[in-house]
């Protein structure tokens, strides 16, 4: 109850502070227009507070589409208000500076009014992330992009020169409100005519039932040499607090494992597969989730997946969490040539233009989007095809990556 009261008070204080900027900017408009502006501002606060109350009262109930988008929109509005707060604090700092300066000079006259320009700038700058996040929900979530990467290896068997590998990751099928978006994604995937397709984890948000409506769609993914997959941190349902009976969590995981089979995907649970072509071989290794950060369990057993591939000249590893690369792969398995990961989503928000790649997630993960190299080893972090939490993407759009392997 105390936490609830503190949150509501915080929301009110932020809105009250931002209201100062709105009053300053709207001071010269018609009174009737002012009333509409003020009403909308406080109505949004009332809806935000009411939504928070409803969410607290129905905690544990899976959110429906309306609740998800309403909560996301209100959060976007609140985050944009925090931008306005920064400009208001700058304004207050200037006003305080004037008081101190006037007092030092013995000048008692002081104009307490706010600087209209700074308040206008605050509202204008706040409109940028607001517009971007709204656009990310309307358009970005399903704006599928194909990225093409050519990689050259001296130890790649000649028979695999020109081999095409396609990676998708982080579907989070529980976040999709219909089956149509993934149907479009599968069409794009199949159009690439890949030799192998890799899925690097997080098929669901939590529960195995989330993927059920999408099994007929995902079953249509085609690759000449097969589809291989691994589990991500969300696939274990570790974030579900309550289960109907002691064995329910294990049953959920088993149902999810069976879903991979129903789709024709070869789920690699700390194991490997050897791919042969024209008498030559490469190996595909897959591990369960292995995170090198606090709070992420180490289910993966790379030593088991590696066993039997020692003499295979070229090895590719599927490991959901990119922190595994520095945490173990580079340290102990220097002959794993290419690692495929996901997990970060590029935080579903950032700047991703030629010459500039930035997202807040980079302060948490050293490898978080795109291609990385250390010596002869390569890591690619796919930013994901789905989404979770915020139902959209800004900057880092849903990704289908196509790799062409070339012999150097």
ZILIN-V728724 format. One record per pair of residues at least 6 apart in sequence whose C-alpha atoms are under 7 Angstrom apart, sorted by the first residue. I is the first residue (numbers start at 1). J is the second residue. If there is no record, write none. Layout:
I;J
I;J
This chain:
8;49
18;81
18;84
18;85
21;119
24;114
24;116
25;116
25;119
25;120
26;34
48;74
65;177
72;390
76;130
76;133
77;130
80;126
80;129
80;130
81;126
83;122
83;126
84;122
84;123
84;126
87;118
87;119
87;122
88;119
91;114
91;115
91;118
99;110
102;108
132;394
133;394
136;392
136;393
136;394
137;391
137;392
137;393
140;392
140;393
140;394
140;397
141;391
141;392
141;393
141;397
141;398
142;181
142;398
143;397
143;398
144;185
144;397
144;398
144;399
145;397
145;398
145;399
145;400
146;399
146;400
146;401
147;400
147;401
147;402
148;401
148;402
148;403
149;402
149;403
149;404
150;403
150;404
150;405
151;404
151;405
151;406
152;405
152;406
152;407
152;408
153;406
153;407
153;408
154;407
154;408
155;313
155;314
156;314
156;407
157;280
158;407
159;277
159;278
159;280
161;405
161;406
161;407
162;404
162;405
162;406
163;195
163;404
163;405
164;194
164;195
164;196
164;402
164;403
164;404
164;405
165;194
165;195
165;196
165;197
165;402
165;403
165;404
166;194
166;196
166;197
166;198
166;401
166;402
166;403
167;197
167;198
167;199
167;400
167;401
167;402
168;198
168;199
168;200
168;382
168;384
168;385
168;399
168;400
168;401
169;199
169;200
169;201
169;342
169;382
169;384
169;385
170;200
170;201
170;202
170;203
170;342
170;343
170;384
170;385
170;386
171;202
171;203
171;204
171;384
171;385
171;386
171;387
172;202
172;203
172;204
172;205
172;386
172;387
172;388
173;203
173;204
173;205
173;210
173;211
174;204
174;205
174;210
174;211
175;387
175;388
179;214
183;217
186;218
186;221
190;221
190;222
193;223
194;223
194;224
195;223
195;224
195;225
196;223
196;224
196;225
196;226
196;227
197;223
197;226
197;227
197;228
198;227
198;228
198;229
199;228
199;229
199;230
200;229
200;230
200;231
200;318
200;319
200;320
200;340
200;341
200;342
201;229
201;230
201;231
201;232
201;320
202;231
202;232
202;233
202;234
202;235
203;235
204;210
204;211
204;234
204;235
205;234
205;235
206;234
206;235
206;237
206;240
207;237
207;252
208;252
208;253
208;255
208;256
215;263
218;263
219;263
219;264
227;265
227;266
228;265
228;266
228;267
229;265
229;266
229;267
229;268
230;267
230;268
230;269
230;286
230;287
230;288
230;318
231;288
231;289
231;320
232;289
232;320
233;289
236;253
243;249
260;266
260;267
268;286
268;287
269;286
269;287
269;288
270;286
270;287
270;288
270;300
270;301
270;302
270;304
270;305
271;285
271;286
271;287
271;304
271;305
272;283
272;284
272;285
272;286
272;305
273;283
273;284
273;285
274;281
274;282
274;283
274;284
275;281
275;282
275;283
276;282
281;312
282;312
282;313
282;314
282;315
283;309
283;312
283;314
283;315
283;316
284;315
284;316
284;317
285;305
285;306
285;316
285;317
285;318
286;305
286;317
286;318
286;319
287;300
287;301
287;302
287;305
287;318
287;319
288;299
288;300
288;319
289;298
289;299
289;300
289;319
289;320
289;321
290;297
290;298
290;299
290;300
290;321
290;324
291;297
291;298
291;321
291;323
291;324
292;323
292;324
292;327
314;337
315;336
315;337
315;338
316;336
316;337
316;338
316;339
317;336
317;338
317;339
317;340
318;339
318;340
318;341
319;339
319;340
319;341
320;341
320;342
320;343
321;341
321;342
321;343
322;341
322;342
322;367
322;381
336;377
337;376
337;377
337;378
338;377
338;378
338;379
339;378
339;379
339;380
340;379
340;380
340;381
341;380
341;381
341;382
342;381
342;382
342;383
342;384
344;368
344;383
345;383
345;384
346;359
346;361
346;368
346;369
346;383
346;396
347;359
347;361
348;393
348;394
348;396
349;359
349;393
349;394
349;395
349;396
350;358
350;359
350;394
350;395
350;396
351;357
351;358
351;359
351;395
352;358
352;395
352;396
362;368
368;381
369;381
369;382
369;383
370;380
370;381
370;382
371;379
371;380
371;381
372;378
372;379
372;380
373;379
382;399
383;396
383;398
383;399
384;398
384;399
385;398
385;399
385;400
386;398
